[in-house]
């Protein structure tokens, strides 16, 4: 019985470490994606370009009218 319990604890610890590594990896990729510069120039004509779909939105919009992505600025 003790061997079964010890084996179960070892397996659970391994799964926990794997989950922690996956969470940390995802967070690192999210930070890297946010740090990338947009390939679109900032428009001075009152249009915000969506970084995801490239659609031109009004300067006052906070989300893209087409895909719903959050617009910076």
N, C-alpha and C positions, 0 to 999 in steps of 0.2 A: 504494500500500500504506500509506503514512504517513497519508493522509487517512482511510482506513478505520479504522485504529487510533485516530486522534484522535477520530473520530466515535463509535466504540465506547466510548472512555473518557468522553466527554461524556455519553453516554446512561447509562452505569453510574453516573456521579456524580449525575446527576439522579434515578435510581431510588433511590440511597442516601439522598439528601436527603429524598425523599418518604417513604421508610420511617422515617427518623428523626423527621420531623414527625408521622407517624401514631402512632409509639410514644409520643412526648411528649404528644400529645393524649389517648391512652388513659390514660396515667398521671394526667394532670390530672383526667380525669373520674372515675377510681377514687377519688382523694383527695376530690373534691367529694361523691361518693356516700357515702363513709364519714363525712363531716362532717355530713350531714343528720340532723336529730333525728327519732327514731321518733315516729310519730303515736300510739303506744300508751303509756299510762301504766305506770310500773313498779308491779308488783303487790306488795303486802306480804303476800299470802296464800300465798306459796311457789310462784308460777307465773311462768314467763318466757314472754312472748308473742313468737312468731317474727315478725321484721320483714318477712319475705317472704310468708308465707301466713296469719299471724294465729292460728296454732294455739297453744293454751296447753300449755306443757311444764312438767315438774317443775323446781324451782329448782336441782337438782343436774345437770340435763342440760346438755351443752355443745353439742349439735347438736339440731336440730328432729327430732322423731319422724316427721313427715310428709314434709318436703321435704329434710331433711339440711342445712339452712343453719346456719352457725355462730352460736351465741347468745352475745351479750355478757354479761359478768358472771360 
